[in-house]
Amino acid sequence: MSIGMGMKLQVKMTQQLVMTPQLVQAIRLLQLSRLELVDEVRKELDANPLLPDDTIEPKEPGPKRERSAEATEGTVLEQPEKLKTLSDTEGEPLRQERDQNQEIDWASYLENQQLRQPLGSTRSGFDELPPIEQNLTKQSSLKDHLLWQLQMSDFVDTERHFALLVIGNLDEKGFLDLSGGVGPDELTLSDLTLDDLAREAGLELEDAEELLAMIQRFDPVGVAARSLKECLLVQAEVLGYDETEKRIIREHLHDVERRNLNAIAKALAIPMEEVIDAVQEIQKLEGVPARNFTEVDDRSIAITPDVFVVKDADRFIVTDNDRGMQRLYVNESLVKRMLKDPKAKDFISEKLRSAQWLIRAIEQRRRTIIKVTECIVEKQREFLDKGVAYLKPMILRDVAESVGMHESTISRVTSNKYVHTPQGLFELKYFFNSSISRVGDEDIASESVKQAIRQLIGEEDKGHPLSDQAIVKMLKNQSHIRIARRTVAKYREMLGILSSAKRKKLF
């Protein structure tokens, strides 16, 4: 029996999705934030000599900046072979004149710069002061503050090494965190001990506790504590609290948290007045050592919106924010000159295609963001007029169906994109909310329910705070909102609001 083997041709038709480089670039740019896009444009400007480096002059947002999508689309997409710019107000003669002005004889320029002598300082008065940017300071982090104190200490090398290990293992609250966590291979690591840090630093094991106690008395007092109880005890000892207050911290901290003062008075066999005085003093201690320190100074964070929503009479106008963005266009005269050189033709052709793809992708990104924002504005007009209480429930599918795009595209468009509205600055994702049922009325957005819960708790009697069940009844009676008690508890935790037992103020 023999088996024959041979080669043959076979025609087969299949259907598959192919991602072109242009599509990959457009998708990648679409999900970038504004700062990431600016950085991406800057990299392309540095790498592509065909893109002159111009910066758009700042312009105030308003109706007069509105540009039609058709005009811009015609400028960039309909005539790419003519290498038009993104500007729809600049004519061909003006651009040619600008290109001529930007063509500089660099040899002569550098030669003149070398011959030019530095001018003597003739400034006086306020002109001699450095610019204000050089006088700005940033808020120091807890780590920097502790390292500065460590430098001022008289620790020997092994003690200093141990202190560095302790400072390096502090969590965001300022507590010493020796938990192992998860390793690169997704395996759970074993927890560390103070002896492990001492062995790594070459410190005697019996000296570790004593040295940790010294670090815990750095400013802020109680830093590097291993628990809230240890943190409060260190502060109580430094501040000279009496033995009753220390004993309450050691043995009855859970009763203080639950406001169970009767249990404390009974266990310690002391009058209630003495318990109240002691608890009031304990409440003056700091439970989060790193509260006044942060790795990022919130005061220096500024969010630049990607789009503006401006009200003009009875309508809302959506305009893009081009402030600080480089205007991209191709230097035609440079292309024509370099294409005459056969050696540079391939290089210029590649850079020309790269420039055209980037310009198209950025313009497509701009138009997509505006289109999605216009759809959101149309669905959330009451919010823009009256505030958060009138925010309507909306999901990605609602916008995707209106603009004719996929939900994944809407998700990319709304991630890390911000819009400035008459009600304030919001991330585009803020407008997507699940719905909560109302009694005999249309549904309400979950964000509006959170705002209502925050308002009820803000107006409550602090001596008799509202329970979650009481909030459920008030929402139903006042706002016709039907919501479960566990949902109120979930929203309250998302807002960072404590339970009624912990909100109650006894004194």
C-alpha positions in Angstrom: 0.0 0.0 0.0 1.5 3.3 -1.0 0.5 6.9 -0.1 0.9 9.6 -2.7 2.1 13.0 -1.7 1.9 16.1 -3.9 1.5 19.9 -4.0 -1.5 21.7 -5.4 -2.9 25.2 -5.5 -6.1 26.0 -3.8 -8.1 29.3 -3.9 -9.8 30.2 -0.6 -11.8 33.3 0.3 -11.8 34.5 3.9 -12.9 37.6 5.7 -10.7 39.2 8.4 -10.1 42.5 10.0 -6.8 44.2 9.1 -5.5 47.1 11.2 -3.7 49.5 8.9 -0.9 51.7 10.4 -3.1 54.7 9.9 -6.0 53.1 11.9 -3.7 52.0 14.7 -2.3 55.6 15.0 -5.8 57.1 15.0 -7.0 54.7 17.7 -4.0 55.4 19.8 -4.3 59.2 19.5 -8.0 59.0 20.3 -7.4 57.6 23.8 -4.6 60.0 24.7 -5.2 62.7 27.2 -4.6 66.3 26.2 -1.1 66.4 27.9 -0.2 63.1 26.2 -1.3 64.4 22.9 0.8 67.6 23.3 3.8 65.3 24.1 3.1 63.1 21.1 3.0 66.1 18.8 6.2 67.5 20.3 8.0 64.2 19.5 6.7 64.2 15.9 7.9 67.9 15.5 11.3 67.0 16.8 11.6 63.9 14.5 9.9 65.3 11.3 11.7 68.2 9.6 8.7 68.8 7.3 6.6 70.0 10.2 7.4 73.6 11.2 7.1 74.3 14.9 4.4 76.9 15.4 2.3 77.5 18.5 -1.2 78.7 18.4 -1.8 82.0 20.1 -4.2 81.8 23.1 -7.7 82.6 22.3 -10.7 83.1 24.6 -13.4 80.4 24.2 -16.7 81.6 22.9 -19.1 81.4 20.0 -16.9 83.4 17.7 -14.4 80.5 17.8 -16.8 78.0 16.4 -15.6 76.2 13.3 -17.7 74.1 11.1 -16.7 70.5 10.7 -17.2 70.7 6.9 -14.8 73.6 6.5 -12.1 71.8 8.5 -12.7 68.5 6.9 -12.3 70.1 3.4 -9.1 71.7 4.5 -7.4 68.5 5.7 -9.2 65.5 4.2 -10.4 66.6 0.7 -7.1 68.0 -0.5 -4.2 66.1 1.1 -2.2 66.2 -2.0 -1.9 69.9 -1.9 -0.6 69.8 1.7 -3.1 72.2 3.1 -2.8 73.4 6.7 -5.3 72.9 9.4 -6.1 76.6 9.5 -9.3 77.5 7.7 -8.6 81.3 7.9 -5.1 81.5 6.4 -4.8 81.8 2.6 -2.2 80.5 0.3 -0.3 83.8 -0.2 0.0 84.3 3.5 1.3 80.8 4.1 3.9 81.1 1.4 5.1 84.4 2.9 5.3 82.8 6.3 7.3 79.9 4.9 9.7 82.3 3.3 10.2 84.1 6.6 10.9 80.8 8.4 13.6 79.8 5.9 16.6 81.0 7.7 20.3 81.0 6.6 21.5 79.0 9.6 25.2 79.4 8.7 25.0 83.2 8.7 22.8 83.2 11.8 25.2 81.1 13.9 28.2 83.2 12.7 26.5 86.4 13.7 25.7 84.9 17.1 29.3 84.0 17.7 30.5 87.5 16.9 27.9 89.1 19.1 29.2 90.1 22.6 27.1 89.7 25.7 25.6 92.9 26.8 26.3 94.3 30.3 23.6 94.3 32.9 21.9 97.7 33.0 18.8 96.6 34.9 18.0 98.2 38.2 15.3 98.1 40.8 12.7 95.3 40.3 14.3 94.3 37.0 17.1 92.7 38.9 14.8 90.3 40.7 14.5 86.8 39.3 11.3 85.8 37.6 8.5 84.6 39.8 8.8 81.0 38.5 12.1 80.8 40.2 10.6 81.7 43.6 7.9 79.1 43.5 8.3 76.1 45.9 6.5 72.8 46.1 5.1 71.1 49.1 7.5 68.6 50.5 6.5 65.0 50.8 6.5 63.0 54.0 9.5 61.0 52.7 11.5 64.2 52.0 10.6 65.6 55.4 11.8 62.5 57.2 15.0 62.2 55.2 15.8 65.8 56.1 15.4 64.9 59.8 17.5 61.8 59.3 20.3 63.9 57.9 20.2 66.1 61.0 20.4 63.1 63.3 23.6 61.5 64.8 22.8 58.0 63.6 25.7 55.7 62.7 25.7 54.0 59.2 23.8 50.8 60.2 21.2 52.9 62.1 20.9 55.2 59.1 20.4 52.2 56.8 17.7 50.8 59.1 16.0 54.2 59.2 16.0 54.4 55.4 14.4 50.9 55.2 11.7 52.0 57.6 11.0 55.2 55.7 10.9 53.3 52.4 8.2 51.0 53.8 5.7 53.7 54.9 2.3 53.6 53.3 0.3 56.7 52.1 -1.0 57.3 55.6 2.5 57.3 57.2 2.2 53.9 58.9 4.9 51.2 58.7 3.7 48.6 56.2 5.6 45.3 56.3 3.1 43.2 54.4 4.6 41.2 51.6 2.2 42.0 48.8 2.3 40.4 45.4 5.4 39.7 43.5 6.1 40.0 39.7 5.0 36.4 39.1 1.6 37.1 40.9 2.7 35.0 43.9 2.0 36.3 47.4 5.1 37.3 49.2 5.7 36.6 52.9 5.3 39.5 55.3 8.4 41.2 56.7 9.3 41.8 60.3 11.3 44.4 62.1 14.0 41.9 62.6 14.2 41.4 58.8 14.9 45.1 58.3 17.5 45.0 61.1 19.3 42.0 59.5 19.3 43.7 56.1 20.8 46.9 57.6 23.3 44.9 59.7 21.8 46.2 62.9 21.6 44.3 66.2 18.2 42.8 66.6 17.7 44.1 70.1 18.3 47.7 68.9 15.6 47.6 66.3 12.7 48.4 68.6 14.6 51.2 70.3 15.6 52.8 67.0 12.0 52.5 65.6 10.8 54.3 68.7 13.3 57.1 68.0 12.0 57.4 64.4 8.4 57.4 65.6 9.3 60.6 67.5 10.3 62.4 64.3 8.0 65.1 63.0 5.1 64.2 62.6 5.0 62.4 65.9 3.6 58.9 65.5 5.0 58.3 62.0 6.2 54.8 61.2 3.7 53.3 63.8 2.5 49.8 63.0 -1.1 50.5 64.1 -3.4 53.3 65.0 -3.1 52.3 68.7 0.7 52.6 68.6 0.5 55.9 66.7 -1.8 57.4 69.3 0.2 56.0 72.2 3.4 57.6 70.9 1.7 60.9 70.7 0.2 60.6 74.1 3.6 59.8 75.7 5.3 62.7 73.9 2.5 65.2 74.9 2.4 64.0 78.5 -1.1 62.4 78.7 -2.0 60.9 82.0 -2.3 57.1 82.6 -6.1 57.0 82.3 -5.9 58.4 78.7 -3.1 56.0 77.8 -5.1 53.1 79.2 -8.2 54.0 77.2 -6.0 54.1 74.0 -4.5 50.7 74.9 -7.6 48.8 76.0 -10.7 50.7 74.9 -9.9 52.3 71.5 -12.7 50.2 69.9 -15.2 51.6 72.5 -14.0 55.2 71.7 -14.7 54.5 68.0 -18.2 53.2 68.7 -18.9 56.0 71.2 -19.5 53.4 73.9 -18.4 55.6 76.8 -20.5 53.7 79.4 -18.4 50.6 78.8 -15.2 52.6 79.4 -16.5 54.1 82.6 -17.6 50.7 83.9 -14.4 48.9 82.9 -12.1 51.5 84.5 -14.4 52.2 87.4 -14.2 56.0 86.9 -16.9 58.7 86.7 -18.4 59.5 83.3 -17.1 63.1 83.5 -13.6 61.8 83.6 -14.2 59.5 80.6 -15.6 62.4 78.6 -12.6 64.6 79.4 -10.2 61.8 78.5 -11.9 61.0 75.2 -12.0 64.7 74.3 -8.2 64.8 74.7 -7.7 61.6 72.7 -9.7 63.1 69.9 -7.1 65.9 69.6 -4.5 63.3 68.5 -3.7 62.8 64.8 -4.7 59.4 63.5 -3.1 59.9 60.1 0.5 61.0 60.4 0.9 61.8 56.7 -2.3 64.0 56.6 -0.4 67.3 56.0 2.1 65.7 53.5 1.4 64.6 50.0 3.5 63.2 47.1 1.6 65.4 44.7 0.7 69.0 45.6 -3.0 69.4 44.8 -2.6 73.1 44.7 -0.3 72.9 41.6 -2.6 70.6 39.6 -4.4 72.4 36.8 -6.7 70.5 34.3 -6.9 72.0 30.8 -10.2 71.2 29.2 -10.3 69.6 25.8 -13.6 71.3 24.8 -15.7 74.2 26.0 -19.5 74.3 26.3 -20.6 78.0 26.1 -24.1 79.2 26.3 -25.2 81.7 23.6 -28.7 82.9 24.1 -30.9 79.7 24.3 -28.3 77.3 22.7 -25.1 75.6 23.8 -22.1 75.8 21.6 -19.3 73.2 21.7 -15.8 74.5 20.7 -12.5 72.7 20.9 -9.6 74.1 23.0 -6.6 74.7 20.7 -4.8 76.8 23.3 -1.2 75.6 23.6 -1.4 73.1 20.8 1.0 73.2 17.9 -0.5 74.0 14.5 0.6 71.2 12.1 1.2 71.8 8.5 3.7 70.7 5.9 6.5 73.0 4.8 5.8 72.9 1.0 8.9 74.8 -0.1 11.2 72.5 1.9 9.5 69.5 0.4 10.0 70.8 -3.1 13.6 71.6 -2.6 14.5 68.3 -1.0 12.6 66.1 -3.5 15.0 67.4 -6.1 17.8 65.5 -4.4 17.5 61.8 -5.4 19.3 60.7 -2.2 16.7 62.4 0.1 13.6 61.4 -1.9 12.9 58.2 0.0 13.4 59.9 3.3 11.2 62.9 2.5 8.5 60.6 1.1 8.4 58.6 4.3 8.3 61.8 6.5 5.6 63.3 4.2 3.3 60.3 4.7 4.0 60.3 8.4 3.1 64.0 8.6 -0.1 63.5 6.6 -1.2 60.6 8.8 -0.6 62.5 12.0 -2.5 65.6 10.7 -5.5 63.4 9.6 -5.5 61.5 12.9 -5.4 64.6 15.1 -8.2 66.3 13.1 -10.3 63.1 13.2 -9.7 63.0 17.0 -10.8 66.6 17.3 -14.0 66.1 15.3 -14.9 62.9 17.2 -14.5 64.6 20.6 -16.7 67.5 19.5 -19.3 65.2 18.0 -19.5 63.1 21.2 -19.6 66.2 23.4 -22.4 67.7 21.3 -24.4 64.5 21.8 -23.8 64.7 25.6 -24.9 68.3 25.7 -28.0 67.6 23.8 -29.0 64.9 26.3 -27.9 66.8 29.4 -29.4 70.3 28.7 -31.2 70.4 32.1 -28.0 69.7 33.9 -26.2 72.5 32.1 -29.0 74.9 33.0 -29.9 73.8 36.5 -27.1 71.7 38.0 -26.3 68.2 39.2 -29.7 67.4 40.6 -31.0 67.4 37.0 -28.3 65.0 35.6 -30.1 62.3 33.5 -29.0 58.7 33.5 -27.0 57.8 30.4 -24.9 54.9 29.2 -22.3 54.5 26.5 -24.8 52.8 24.2 -27.0 55.9 24.2 -24.3 58.1 22.8 -22.9 55.4 20.5 -26.3 54.9 18.8 -26.7 58.7 18.4 -23.4 59.4 16.8 -23.1 56.1 14.9 -20.0 54.8 16.6 -19.1 51.7 18.6 -19.3 51.8 22.4 -15.5 51.1 22.6 -14.9 54.3 20.6 -17.1 56.3 22.9 -15.2 54.9 25.9 -11.8 55.9 24.4 -13.1 59.4 23.5 -14.5 60.1 27.0 -11.5 58.7 29.0 -9.2 61.4 30.4 -11.0 64.1 28.4 -12.4 67.2 30.2 -15.1 69.6 29.3 -15.7 73.1 30.7 -19.4 73.8 31.1 -21.4 76.5 32.8 -21.7 74.2 35.8 -17.9 73.7 36.1 -15.2 71.4 34.8 -16.0 67.7 34.4 -14.5 64.6 32.8 -16.7 63.4 29.9 -17.1 60.1 31.7 -18.8 61.9 34.5 -22.0 62.2 32.5 -22.4 58.4 32.2 -24.5 57.2 35.1 -26.7 54.3 35.9 -30.4 55.0 36.6 -32.3 54.9 39.9 -36.1 54.5 39.8 -38.4 57.2 40.9 -42.0 56.8 42.2 -44.4 57.9 39.4 -41.7 59.8 37.6 -38.8 59.3 35.1 -35.6 57.7 36.3 -32.8 59.8 37.9 -29.1 59.5 37.5 -27.1 57.8 40.3 -24.8 60.9 40.5 -27.8 63.0 41.4 -28.8 60.5 44.1 -25.3 60.8 45.6 -25.6 64.6 45.6 -29.0 64.3 47.4 -27.5 62.0 50.0 -24.6 64.4 50.6 -27.0 67.3 51.0 -29.2 65.4 53.5 -26.2 64.4 55.6 -24.8 67.9 55.4 -28.0 69.4 56.9 -28.6 66.7 59.6 -28.4 67.2 63.4 -24.9 66.2 64.3 -26.0 65.1 67.7 -28.6 62.8 66.1 -27.2 61.9 62.6 -29.5 60.2 60.0 -29.3 56.5 59.7 -29.2 54.9 56.3 -32.8 53.7 56.7 -33.8 57.3 57.6 -32.1 58.5 54.4 -34.1 56.0 52.4 -37.4 57.3 53.8 -36.4 60.9 53.2 -35.4 60.3 49.6 -38.7 58.6 48.9 -40.8 61.3 50.6 -39.0 64.4 49.4 -37.6 63.4 46.0 -39.7 60.3 45.1 -36.5 58.3 44.8 -36.9 54.5 45.5 -33.6 53.2 46.7 -32.5 50.3 49.0 -30.7 50.8 52.3 -27.6 48.9 51.1 -27.4 51.2 48.1 -27.4 54.3 50.4 -24.6 52.7 52.4 -22.6 52.0 49.1 -23.1 55.6 47.9 -22.2 57.0 51.3 -18.9 55.0 51.3 -18.2 56.1 47.8 -18.6 59.7 49.0 -16.2 59.1 51.9 -18.9 59.7 54.5 -18.9 57.7 57.8 -21.8 55.8 59.2 -24.3 57.5 61.5 -22.7 56.0 64.7 -19.3 57.5 63.7 -20.7 60.8 62.6 -22.4 61.4 66.0 -20.8 64.2 68.0 -21.1 63.7 71.7 -19.6 66.9 72.9 
